[in-house]
Amino acid sequence: MTNLTRRTLLGAAAGAGALAAAGSHAHANPVGRGRPGDHDETLLTWARDTWKSLVAMTDPNTGLVADNIDGDLTNRSGYTSPTNIGGLLWSTIVARDLRIINPGEARNIIARTLRTLQGMERHDASGMYFNWYDEATGDVLRVWPEDGNPVVPFVSSVDMGWLGAALYVVAQADPSNRKAALQLFNAMRWDIFYDKDFRAPAGANYGGFWIENPERPGTALLPPTIGEGPDLWYHVQHHYDTAISEARMVTYLGIFREQIPPIAYFGTYRTFPPDWTWQEMIPVGEWREYLGFPVYEGAYTYRGFRVVPGWGGSMFEELMPDIFVPEATWGPRSWGRNHPLHVRAQREHGLDDAQYGYWGFSPSSNPAGGYREYGVDALGMNPEGYFSDQERTDYHADNPPTTYGDGVVTPHAAFLGMMYEPEEATTNLRNLQADFDSYGPGGFYDAVAVRSGQVARRHLSLDQSMIMGALGNVLLNGGLRRWFATAEVEAQLRPLLALEEFNAGE
């Protein structure tokens, strides 16, 4: 089974200190029921500086935000993606609502970006955008700027999920840009990604498609699932098939738009079945049925409690969709259990198990150079693992490691965790800021190797926009969720999420 993360797939498409004192119990309540009021000014400072980095990453003519920028805010990457563009849009709403910018500034920023989006080349039949553009021109990239390798235009399902979510937020939050945002949003056909035959009758979403032959193993020319337009090249072996994944936003949008059937929500694996004995950890759980589809409600046991794992055990797999969808409220017996337990597991891994002194693990810049997928291996189904340290210390339940190496903490993961552990996350981030050269004019740098002290001195727009989204929810009492979770969205998704009971708990 293959479930590549966003950047793994995109890379293929491109061709190419002080111990943080924290309690041992996670807060069960999501943001909106508890907030770090004593720290609001600190959080606002972090939000203001994070916003500066996004402004610096944005081309003043096109309104497109670059994928990344150096820590001095001087050199933009030269490319952008739908996720990056969506991140700027929702971050603009958060910056306005936090009064970092005024409403007029927000309207102008959003209008400029939407005008550029309207003129950019896309896959017309589905209304979906390609994965890489030049942020200075809006042109589709066919040559990768960093190495000159050719790029075959690819449409990524998970990346389009974040642009779609952002457009829907803008349509609710900014009346002056509502019409333009809805025009783009309503043109999007989420069923272009839906494979009804994968684990039928539930189905699952493809990772995406190419409009021309990418000449890659595992691809096949297939009719588009919406029945419109020329045939497309799909990677037939790649589906987003795990529930704890950032890609579930695509399923949410497809169900909300009535383009993907509700049963698809249950088609992804909570864990793989227990008789798949090749797994590094055999899950515990039981079979249950939802909408007539059997689901193995499995969980992994870590530090004496049960957590439903993701593919790699990273924070953004668990919590990025929760920036928009109030999952813990709508699914109190599923996400309401798992989200706080995942945050607790990450914290206890960093402080108690690996004894790094800091916590928050998610794909990010590698302090040694490049980009890498980090996570808590014990919370991931991937046999090859996402690891929390540079040495790739592997976790096996029957023989857990006794020592770990140079742990890599990324601030955006701690900010996501702040939605469930506000005090603990704020303390963690204060310590990161105090103990390392981890903070610059654009806020926290992207990652810190906490034993060597090596810092990835750059900002990724995706990670900065996750910080803005999480702070919007923490400081505005669930503010970003309220813009997305309209009555129409709630009517489609809340009854579905309320059905399920995860095998997560003490």
N, C-alpha and C positions, 0 to 999 in steps of 0.2 A: 504494500500500500504506500502510495506516495502522497505527501501533503507538504509541498514546498512552501516556505514562507515567501512573503512578498519579494524581498530583495534577492533571494536565491533565484526565483523565476525570472525576475527582471534582469539579473545579470546574464542569464542564459539568453534572454531575448535580445539583449544588447550585443551579444556576440563575445562578447569578451568572456599607624596613627593612633588616635584616641578612640576608645570604645564608646559606642553610643549606648547610653543606659536606656533600656526600654523594658516595659513590662512584658509578661509572657502571654497575655490574653489579648486577642484581636477584638476590635469593636465589631459587633454583629450588625450595627445599624449603618446604612449607607449615608452618604452626605445628604444634608437636608434635615437630619435629626441630631447632628452634632458637628460643630465646626471649631477650629482653633482660634477663637476670638481674641485671645491674648497675643496672637501672632499676626493679626490681619495686616498691620503695616509692613511687616517683613514680607508677607506673601504678595502684597501689592507692589513692593519694590522689585521682587523677583518677576512679577508679571510685566511691569514697565520695561525692565531690561530685556526680558525675553521678546517683547514686542519690538524693541529696537532692532534685534537681530532679524526679525521677519521683514521689517521695513528695509533694512540694508540688503536683504536678499531679493527684493522686488525690483524688477526693471521699471523705471519711471514712465516709460512709454507704453509698454504692453500691459503692465499690471500683473505680469506673471512672476511668481516667486521661484527662485532657483532651488535646486535640490539641496545645496549646502553652500556654506561660506566659511572662510577661515575665521579664527577667533578674534582677529583685529577688525573684522567686518569690512574687508577691502576687496577680496577676490571671490566673485561668485562662480559657481560650478560650470555654467554654460549650458545647462539642461534642466528641464523640469518635467513633472509627471502629473497626471490627474490628482493623485493623492496630495502632492505638494500644493497644487492650485486650490483644492478643496480646503486644505489646512489653513491657507491664508484667508479664505472666505470666512470660515467659522471663527478664526482668531480675531478677525476684524470686528465681528459681532461681540465677542467677549471683551475686546479692548474698548469698544464703545460703552458697553454696559458697566464696565469697571471705571469709566470716565478717564481712561488713559487718552482717548481721542474723543472729539465731540461728534455728534450725530452727522453733521455735514461732512466731516472728514471721512467718516465711515461710508456714507453714501457714495462719495466720490471714488474711494478706493474700490468698492464693490462694483460700481458702474463701469469703471475702467477695465476691470478684469472680465466682467461679463461681455463687454463689447468685443474684447479680444477673443474670448471663447466662441462667440457667435461667428466669427470669421475664420476660425481654425479648421483645418482639414480633419475629418473624422470618418467613421464608418457610417455612411448615411442611412442604411437600412435599419440599424439598431440605435442610432443616435449616440453611439459610444465613441469616446476619444482614444487615440493611440497612446502608447505608454511614454513616449519620449518626444519632447519638443524643445526647440531653442527658446529660452525664456526672453531673449532680446527681440525675436522676430515672430514667434508663434508658429514657426515652420516645423513640420514633422522632421525629426532627426533620421537621417539615413546613413550618417557616418558618426561614430561615437567620438566626441570631442577629445577625450583623454588619450586615445590610442589610435584613432583613425580606422578602426575596424568597422565593417558594414553593419547596419542595423536594419533588420526586416521589421516593418511596422507591426506591432503586436498590440492587441487590446486585452488588458488584464482585468479580470473580473473583480478582484479585491481592490485594486486601485480605483476602479470606477465606482465601487461602493462608497468610497470616501468622498469623491466628487459629488455623487448623487446625494449623499447625506448633507453635504455642505449647501448644495443648491436648495434643498428643501428647507434647511434652517434659514437661509437668506430670504426665501419666499415668505416665511412666517415673521421674521424679525425686522425686515426692512421693506415697508410698504412701497417706497419709491422704486425699488428694484424687483418687486414681486413678479411683475409680468415677465420681465426678461429671464429671471431665474426659473420660473415655472415653464416657460417655453422650452428651455434646455432640458429641464428635469422631465417634463412630460413626454419628450421625444425619446427617452431612454427605454429600451426594451430589455428588461432583466432576464427574460426567458431566452435570450440569445446565448446565455451561459448554461442553461439548464439541460442536463442529460437525464431524461425520464427513465432510462433503462438501467442506470447505475443503482444497484440495490433496489430494484423495482419492488413495489410501486412507489417508493419514496423519491428516488432520484437524488441527484447531487449536482453541484455546479462545477463545470470545467474551470481550470485555472485561467483560461482565456483562449484567444484565437489569433491567427495571422490571416491577413488578406491575400497573401501570396506564399508560395512554397518556401518555408524556412530551411528546408533540407536538413532537418533534425530527426534523429531517431525517435520513434514513438508518435509521430504526427501522421495524420490522415486527412484527406480531403473529404469533407462531409457537407451535406446540405445544412444551411443554417437552421437552428432549431425554431426560429420564428417563421420559417417558411418564406422569407423574403430575401431578395438579393442573391448574388452569386455564391457558389459553394465556398466554404472557408476551411482553413487548415487548423484543426484542433489537435492538441496533445492528448491523445485518447487515454493515456495512462496517468494523466494528472487530473485529479479531482480534489477539491477541498472537502475532505471526508471526515474531519474531526470537529466536534461541537465547540471545543475550547479553541477558537481560532478567530483572528481578526476578520476572516472572510465571512463570518456569519452575518455581517451587515448586508451582504448581497442578498442572502436569503430573506432577511427582514424586509428589504426594499421590494423584492419580487413578490413576497406575500402581501405586503401592504398595497402594491399596485395591482394585485390579483393576476399576476403574470406567472407566478410560481405557486403551485398548490401548497396549502398549509402542511400537508404530510411531509414535505421536504425538510421541514424543521427537525423531524425525528430521524431522518435518513443518515445523519452523520453519527460517527462513533463517539460515545461518551468515554469508553475505553474499548480496545479490541476485546473480543470474547476471551474468556479464561482458557479455552482449549487451544488457543494459539500459543503454544508453549515456547516459542522462540523469544518471547518478550523478556526484557530485563527484569520486569516486575510483573508478577501475575496479579491481576486485579481481583478485588472482592466485590460481590454484588449479587444481583438477581435480575431475571428477565421480567420486564413489564411491557404492557401493550398500550399504545396511544394511537388513536385514529385507525385502529386495526393493524398497526405495524409493530412488530416486536423490537424492543430496545433493550440491550443489555445495560442496565444501570450499574456500571462498574465504577470503582474508585481505586486509587493507589493509597497505601498507608505510609505516612511519613511522620516521624516524630510522635507517633501514637494517635494520630487522627487521620481521617480519610478525606482525600481531595480528588475531585475529578480532574485528570491531567489534560494538558494540551499536547500538541505535537512536540514542542520543544521546551515547555515549562517556563515560558517567558511571560512577563507582566503584560505586554501589549496584546498577546493572544487572549489573555483572560479579560482584560479591562478596557481595551480601546473601544469596542462597540458600546460599552456601558457609559461612555462619555455622553452618548446620545439617547440610548434606550434605557429607561429606568428598570433594568433587568431584575435587580434585587427586590424591587417593589412588585413588579408584575409577575415574577416567578419566585415567590418567597421560599418554596420548598426546593428550589433548584439553585438559581443564581444567588438568591438570598442567603443560602448556606455557603456556596462555593467561593464567591468573591471575597468575603472576609477571611475565609480559611486559606485561600491562595496568598493573600497579602501576609497573613500570619506566617505561612510556611516560608515565604521569601525572607521575611524579617528574621525568623528563627534560623534559617539557613545561614544568613550573613553573620548574625551575631553569635549564635550558639553552636551551630554545627560546624561551619567552616571557620568561624572565629575571625572573620575579616575586620570586624568592628563597624561595618557599614553594610547597607543592603539596597537592593533594587536591581534586578537582572533582566535584561531584555536586549534584543538585537540593537546594535549601536556601532558607532565608530570604534575601531580597535586602537587603543592607545599606542600600540606598536606600529600602526599604519594600516590603512584600508578600512574594511567593514567586516564585522563578524557577528554571528548569531550567538548571543549569550542567554543563559537561562538557568533554572535549577533542574539539573538532570533528573532528579527524583520525581519531578512533576511533569515529565515529558515522556511521550510514547515512542519518540524517535529512537530506534536502536543505536544510531550513530551519535545521538545526544547533542543538546545544546549545553554547554558547560559554563560554570560561573567563574572559572579562572583561566588564565592563559595556558596553563599546563594541561588543560582538558581532563581534569580529574573525574573519572567515571564513577557513577553510583550504581551499585547492585544491592538490592534489598537483602540478599543473603550474605553479603560480604561488604558492608558499607565502608567507605574510606575513613581513615582515622585522621588524615591531614589533607589540607588543600593548599594550593599555591597562591599565585598572585591574582586575587579576585578582581574582577572588572565590574564596577558599579556604574550604572548610567542614571543620571538624575531624573530623566523622564519617567523611569519606572517607579521611583519613589513618589513623584508627583501623582501618578496614577493611583498608587497605593494610598495617597493622602485622602482619597475619596472614602476610604474605609478606616484608616488609622491616622487621623489628622495630626494628633500630638506626636506620635512616634515618627511619622514621616517628616514632619517639620524639624524635629530634633536631629534626625538622620541627615537632612539636607544642611542644617546649620553646621553640623560637624564636618561634612564634606567641604563646605565653604571655608571653614576655619582652618582645617588641617592640611589642605592641598591648594595648589595654584589652579583651582578648579572653576574660577569665576572671572568673567571679563565684562567688557562693555555691553555685550549681548546676552548677559546672564550666564548660567552654568554652561561650561563646555560639555561636550557630548558624553564623555566617559572618563573614568579614573581607574587606573590599576592601583589598588589601595596599598599593596605591600611595596612595590617598587616606586610608587609615587608618580609614575608616568601618566600623562594626561593627553587625551585626544583634544587638541586645541582647535576645534571647529564646531560648527553648529549645523545640524541637519534640520531642514524646515519641517519634516514630518515630526521629529522629536520635539521641536520647539512648539509646534501647533498642538501636540498632545499635552504639553505643559499648560498651554493657554486654555485648552478645553477643560482639563482637570481643575485648574484654578477658577475657571468660570463657574464650575459646579460647586466648589468648596466655598468660595467667597460670595457667591450669589444664590446660595441655598438651592442648588440644582438648576441654576439659570440656563445653561446650555441645553439640558435635557428638556426643559419646558418648551423651548422653541421647536425642538424636533418632535416631541411626544404629544402631538395634537390629538384631538378626539378621534380623528379618522385613523391615525396610526394606532392609537390605543384600542380602538374597536377591533382591529384586525389581529394585533399581536398579543394583547394582554390575556385574552381567554386561552390562547395557545400556550403561552409561557406558564400560565397558572395550572395547566394539566399535570406538569411533570414533577417528579420527586427524585432528586439526585441521591445517590448513596454517599453523601458527604456529611461529616460530623465527627464528633469525639468518639 
